[in-house]
């Protein structure tokens, strides 16, 4: 039983440590680069179902930044800035490549949408290209982490629990040491002087 509790405590500590490290790393890269980045790929949360069933709502996708727009073709999935709101990013599929005012422009469409997107996407608005890697539900985590509640849930709470687990493990080791020390003192042979006194 004690061994199972020890293993359970160690597993919880490792999980909390990993969550804390990933959260801090994601938060730092978001602050420095504006977008969380892992191994050169940018992470974006998907909060709509326009790309279902390939990309589910609440997923996180990994995109390759620094796109060579001339290499893009119909069928590629890109992340781009919305024409009416540069702070809003959209991830849709290219269905046609055209020219607009002498420059490349792209007609896009969400896989789950009935109609194509209104207006063409200028090459300058393209942020990254989808790397065909997606993880379900993690997008909710990334989105929540940007809020005050997310900071409490994913940084402060795991940190506090990790400290408590460490303190519990330390307290357990101290109690074990004291118990072993007490047992060792009981097993020691009688003191020579005490033995002599009893004989006298």
N, C-alpha and C positions, 0 to 999 in steps of 0.2 A: 504493500500500500504506500509506504513512504517513498519507495523507488518510483512508483507511478506518479506521485505528487511532484517529485523532483523533476522527472522528465516533463511533466505537464508545465511546470513553472519555467523550465528552460525553453520549451517550445514557445510559450506565450512571450517570453522575453525576446526571443529571436524575431518573432512575427512583429512585435511592437517596434523593435529596432529597425527592421526593414521598412515598415510603414513610415516611421519617422524620417529615416534617411531619404526615401523616395520623395516624401512630401517636401522636405527641406530642399532637396535637389531641384525638384520641379518648380518650387516657389522661387528659388534663386535664378534659375535659367529663364523663368518667365519675366523676372524683374530686369535682368541684364539684357536679354535678347528680345523680349516682348512676347516670345512664344516658347513653351517648354520644348526642349530638344534632347533627343537621345540618339547617340551614335550618328550624328549628322542628319537625323530625320526630325522634322518638326511634328509636334503633336497638336491635333485640333479636335475639340469635342464636337460631336454632331448632335444637335438638339431638335432636329426635325426629321420627318420620315420621307423626305423627297427622294432619297436614294435607296429606299427599301426595294427588294429584300437584300441587296448586296451589302449595304451599310445600314445597320439598324439604329433607330433613335436611341440616344444615350451612349453610343459607342465613341471610342476615340480612334482617330485615323492617323496614320503616319504618312507624311508628305515629304517629297524631295524638293528642297528649295533651290533657287538659282536655275530656273527652267530655261532651256534653250527653246524659245517659242517656235523657231523654225522647224524643230524636230517633232512638234506635236502633230497628232493626226486625229481624225474622227475615231471616236471610241475611247480616247484617253479621258481620264477623270482629272479635273483641275480644281484648285481652290483659288478663288479670285475675289477681288473687292467689288461690292455692289456699286452700281453706277450712281445711285442716289444716296449712298451712305458708305463712305470709304472705311468706316470702322466696322462694318458688317462684312463677314466673310461667307462665301457660298461655295459649296463643293458640288459640282454638277459635271455631267459628261458632255464632251464635245460631240456634236452631231454633224457639224459642217464648218468648213474653214472658208472665210471670205476676205475681202479687202474693204477697208473703210477709210476714206480720205487718203488713199495710197498706202495704207499700212495694214498689216495683218489684223484680222478680227475673227472672233470665234462665236458661233452659234451654239448655245448650250441648252441642256434639258435635264431635269431630274428624272431618274429612271422610273419613279413612281408617279410622275406628273403626266397628265394627259396632253398638255400643251408645252411647246418649247418656251424658253425664257424670253421675255420681251426685251428686245434690244440686243445688240452684239456686245461681246466682251472684248475691249481693246487689249492688245498684247501687254500694254503697260499695267493693266489691272491684275494680271496673273501673278499670284504669290508663290504657288508651289504646285507640284504634280503628285497625285495620289500614288503611293508606293505599293498599293494592293495589300496593305497590312492594316487590320482593324481589330480592336479588342472591345467586346461588348461591355456595356455598363460603366466603363471607366470614364466616359465623358461626363457622366453625372458627378463623379468624384472630382474631376478637374474643375468643373463649373462651380461646384459647392466650395471648393478650396479657395476660390477667389473672394469668398464672403467672410465676414467676421465669425460666423458660426462654423464655417469650414476650418478656419485657423484654430478655433478651440477644439473641434472634433479631431482634426488630423495632425495637429502639432502639439498643442498644450496637453490634451488628454493622453495621447500615447506617451508623451514625455513623462507625465506624472505617474502613469501606470508602470512605466519602465523603471522609474526611481523606486516605486513601492516594491516591485518584484525584486529589484536588486537588494533593497533593505531587508526584505523577507528572507532572501537567500543568505544574506550575511548574518542575520539574527539566528537562523537555523544552524549555520555552521558554528556560531559562538556557543549555542546551547549544546551542540554535539560535542564540542571541545571540552566544555565544562563537565558534561556527563562522563566522558572518557577519562578526564583528569580525576574525577571523584572515584570512578571504578578502579583506577590504577592505585590510588592512595589506600583503598580498602584491601587490595591484594598484596600490599607491601608486607614483608616480614616484620615482627615486633622489633622495636628499638632495643639495641643491646643494653643500654642503661636501664630501661624499664624492666627487662628480663632479669638483670642482676638485682634490681631492687626487690622484685618479687621473691627471688631465691633467698635473699637476706631476711 
